[in-house]
């Protein structure tokens, strides 16, 4: 149910924003690879896992002539953490699937100057508040309460627009602890494909 509500909100915000002047709307879908640096006494991270993300960015102030723009967004992320528990005599190994809502607050500029023409290259960066939505069943018995409800990250990325098609690559560094108790910060590399609505 939460996924359907989220998709409805994304669709509604996109539809409204199309009517706002000097805003380009950029819905996109992509894959992410997450890695958790943890010093938690109960479990350790083992390897990188691939997840799915879908959302929309808004390039505010992008009227085709400006170099700079503000780029907030709303994104649903499903990430996986490969964890191992060796605390007891029995070894437990499982992938913990975590669902979250990210609200990136980025600024960016075009390396090519403006958006006129077939190709435009841009860079962006900023902060990313992340809100925990839920944790799927796992062998560790971890649930939403075992993680912080809100996390903060720092991200940077580069993107290419070819006509109305966008291709983005980004990396996010976790600035706050991921777990409710114990140390551990998440890092995410992502790639996404989208369309740019003028």
Secondary structure, 3 states (H helix, E strand, C coil): CHHHHHHHHHHHHHHHHCCCCCEEEEEEEEEEEEEEEECCCCCEECCCEEEEEEEEEEEECCCCCCCEEEEEEEEEEEEEEEEEECCCCCCEEEEEEEEEEEEEEEEEEECCCCCCCCEEEEEEEEEEEEEEEEECCCCCCCCHHHECCEEEEEEEEEEEEECCEEEEEEEEEECCCCECCCCEEEEEEEEEEEECEC
